[in-house]
Amino acid sequence: MMAKVKELRDMGDEQIRLVWKDAAETLFRLRIKAQTEKIAAPSEMKKQRRTIARCQTILSQRGTLAPAVAAEAANESPQHDKHAKKRHASGRAKLKASGQGDVARKPTFKKRTQSGI
């Protein structure tokens, strides 16, 4: 079920979600089949991925994309903030943060250990 862009734009939100779901299921089956045996048309995976992307784009333009999918697309998933990597300042930014940015001496850095002490 390959829907072109104009056809998708003319559909309602629920119809687009059905096309999206169908494309996602087809893509899943193709991925499983690709792992176990050779696929007759590998380009079909690309078509399904693009169909999913078109559906998401149209729904997000309309403002009806599900909040969980919108957060995932923006890489701002709230449940993963706890496990996100912490960014540490390095070099000049580290000196500036400690208030020693204007001091003309060689910077000294503490050696980090695995335990963080």
HUVEN-V570464 format. One record per helix or strand. SS is the DSSP state (H for helix, E for strand). FROM is the first residue (numbers start at 0). LEN is the number of residues. Records with the same first field share a line. If there is no record, write none. Layout:
# HUVEN-V570464
SS = FROM-LEN ; FROM-LEN
This chain:
# HUVEN-V570464
H = 4-6 ; 12-24 ; 42-20 ; 66-7 ; 77-6 ; 91-6
